[in-house]
Amino acid sequence: MQSLAMIENWPVPTAAAAVVTSDGTLLGAHGPTAHRFPLASVTKPLAAYAALVAYEEGAVELDEPAGPEGSTVRHLLAHTSGLAFDEHRVTAPPGTRRLYSNAGFEVLGDHIAKATDIPFAEYARQAVLEPLGMTSTTLEGSPAKDGVSTVDDLVRFAAEVQAPRLLDPRTVLEAQTVVHPGLKGVLPGYGHQNPNDWGLGFEIRDSKSPHWTGSSSSPATFGHFGQSGTFLWIDPTAGAACVALTDRAFGPWAAEVWTPFTDAVLAELGTSR
């Protein structure tokens, strides 16, 4: 895909990107796709997928208590537990506000580790990374932000989410469906959004503006971006997913180049089918 070469003009030391379709076909890749990059918050979808495996295995229930009083596993996954961004401090009753929370994912990781009697990073390796052949990916540290991976590995994950083998497709559909619709909140780096929709570990584009995906991305698009200059989006309408990893912290540069890049990818997808 010629559009992927746009990453050569990004103001970053290193960048790699790829596009994979819903049937698992790699349509194109550019840059050092085997290079290991810090994921920052692109860690969250991987952690969420492991949590959903724990749910399907019966280790946890989505609506069992977890985190602050009144909060559940579902609240933690959907950033509605009431926990603050990076502190284990309650700032709102569960289910009333969309408070993007690293602390919530750390509580979730601890909860699953206790339920399975396996450290969360090891559980995620056994449940998700190893079965998908993601041998260059680790989730040591915070399940909110400390993952390290490659474009090659995230292509495998993006293919899995589009055509699930590790989870029941109905579970993955629930993960990309809005939890607690209508809640306002801040999308980090892009300001207040009303509504600020999320699924179970995945951010849902809907009608958010401004946004890190493309102006032509469908409202059904879901995924995540990271403060390390990384993103993964899946657009069910386009029938494809895109991964882009860099080694420059998110900032105005990303907001300037990511949207036209995604629009170019989607345009090329449209003309190639």
N, C-alpha and C positions, 0 to 999 in steps of 0.2 A: 504494500500500500504506500503510494507516494506521499500521502499526507503525514505519515509517521516521521518522515525526514524533517518535518518542521522543528523537531526537538533540537536539531543542530543549531538553530538560531536562538534557543533559549539561553538566557544569561546565567548559566549554571556550569560548574566544572564537569559534571558527569550526568548523563541522562540516558534512559532506556525506556522503550515503550513497545507495546504489542496490542493486537486486536485478535480476539477469539470469538467465533460464532457460537450460537446456541447448540450446534451439533458437535462442538469441540474442534472445529477446523481452525487452525492458526492461519489467519488471513495475511498477517504481516508482522514483522518485528524489526526494530531498529535500535542500534546502540548495543552496549555490553549487557545483554539480557541475563548473563550468568553472574553479574556483579552483585554483591550483597549490599543492600542499602538499608539504613534505619527506616522503619516504616512510620514511626510516630503513631498517629491515631488510625492508620490503616490496619494497625494491630487489632482494633476492635471487632471488625467483621470476622476475623479468624477466631478470636476468643468467643464471639457469639455463636459461631458454628459449633465449636466444641461444647458450649453450654447446651445447645440444642441436641447434640448427640447424647449428652448426659440426661436430658429430658426424655428422649426416646428410649434410652436404656432403662429408664425408671429410677435413676439415681436422684433426680430432683423433679419437682412439678413446677410448672410456670407460675402457678398461683400460690405456692407455698411461701410462708414468711421468710424474708431475707433482707438484711439491711435495717434501716430505721423502723421504728414501730409503725405498723400499718403497710409497710412496703413488702413487695414480693420479688421473686426472680424476674417476672415480667416487667415490673417497674424499673428494676436495675438495668435491664436490657434496653428499655425504651427511654432512658434518661428522665424518668418521672418519679424517682424515689424520694426526691426532695434534698438529696445530698448536694453539697456545694461542688464547685468545679474540681478543685484539687485538695479539698480538706474533708475530713470525716466529720462534717458539721452539717446538721439539718437546717435548711433555710426555707422549707415550705412543706406542707402536708403532702404525702404521696398522692400522685395522680392529678395534682392541681396546676402544675407548671412544668414546662419542658426546660429543665436545668441540666445542660450538658455537663456530664460529670465523669472525670477520670476516677475519682474516688469510688463512684458507683460500680465501675467495672472491676476495681480492685477488691471491693467487698464481694462482688459476684465470684471472682476467682477464688477467694478464700472459702466462700460458701460451697462451691463445687469440690474444692480440695477436701473439705471436711466430709462432704457427702460421699465421696468416692474413695477416701483415704489414699489419695494419690496427689502429689503436688500438681498444681494446675498446669504448669508448663509441660510436665510429663504426660498428664492426661490429654492435653491438646495434641501433643506429639502422637500419642497412641490412637487418638480418636479421629484426627483430621490429617495431620501432616504426613504421617507414615503411610496411611492407606492411599493418599493422593500422590505419593512419590515426591513430596516437597522436602527433599533432603537438605536443601540449603537454607531452610527456614527454622528459626528458633523463636520461642515466646518466653524466654527467661526474663524475670523481672516483672514489671507491671503489665498485666493483661490489657491495660488501657493504651499503652504507648511504647513498650520496649521491644516489640517484635523487630526482627531483621529478616529480610527475604530478598528474592530476586524476581525479575520480571518473568523468567521461565516458570518459577514456582507459582507465582500469582496467576499466571495464565491457567495453570492446572486447577487452581481454586475457582477462578471465574468460570471455567468450563463446568466444574462440579455444581456451582450454584445455579447455572442455567439448565443443567440436566442432572439432577441429584441422583447420586448412588449411595451416599452415606446416610442420607436422611430421606424420609418420606416426602415426596414433592409437596404434599399439603402443608407440611411443617415449614418448608422453604417459602411457600406462598404466604403463609402467615407472617414470616419474618420480613417480607417486603410489603406488608399491609400496615396501614397506619394504626398505631396503638394510642389510645386516648386522643381521638381526633379533635382538632380545634384548639389545641393548646398553643399559646404564644411562647416565644423564647428567642434566645440569641444563638445564631449559627456562627460559631467562632470564625473570625476573619471577615464575616459578611454581614454582621449586625442583626438587629431585631427582625424577626420574621413572624408574620401572622397569617396563617398558622405556621408553626415550625414542626413539620411532620416527620416522625421517625417510625420505623418498624422495630423489629427485635434485633438491635445491633447494627442495622443499616439505616442510613439517612435516606429519606424519600424526597425526590425533587419537588413534585407537585408544581405549584405556581410560585415558588420562592424566587425573589429578585432583590438584590443581585444573587448570583449563584456561581459555583465553581465549575459546573458542567456547561454545556453549550446552550446558546439561545434557541437552537433547534432540537435540543434533547426533549424527549417525550416526558410528560408529567409522571409516567410510571418508572422513570429512571431511578435507580437506587444504588447506593454504594457508600464511599467514604473518602475523605481526603485527610492528609496528615500535615502537621506543622513542619515536617522535614522536607516538604516539597514533593509530596507523593499523592497519587490518587488511584482509585479503582472505581469505575462506574459500569453498571450493567443496564442496558436499555432494552427492555423486552420488546418494545415496538420495533426497534432496529434489528432485534435478534442477534445482538452482539455485545461484547464487553471490551473495555479498554483499560489497560494498566499503564501508568507512567510513573517512573521512580527517578528522583534526582537526589543530589547531595547538597542542595542549597535550601535553607530554611524558607518556609512560606512567607510571602510578603507581596507588595504591590506588583512585583514582576510576574508572580503566578497568576494573579487576577487578570493581568493583561494578556498573557499568552495561552492560558488553559482554555478559555472559552472559544477563541478562533480555532484552536487546535481541534477541540472536540467537534466543532461545527464542520471542519474540513474532513475529519474522519467519518462523520455521519453522512456528509455529502458524497464521499467516495463509496461508502457502503450502499447508498441509494442508487448510484450509477452502475455499480458492479453486479446488481441483481436483476 
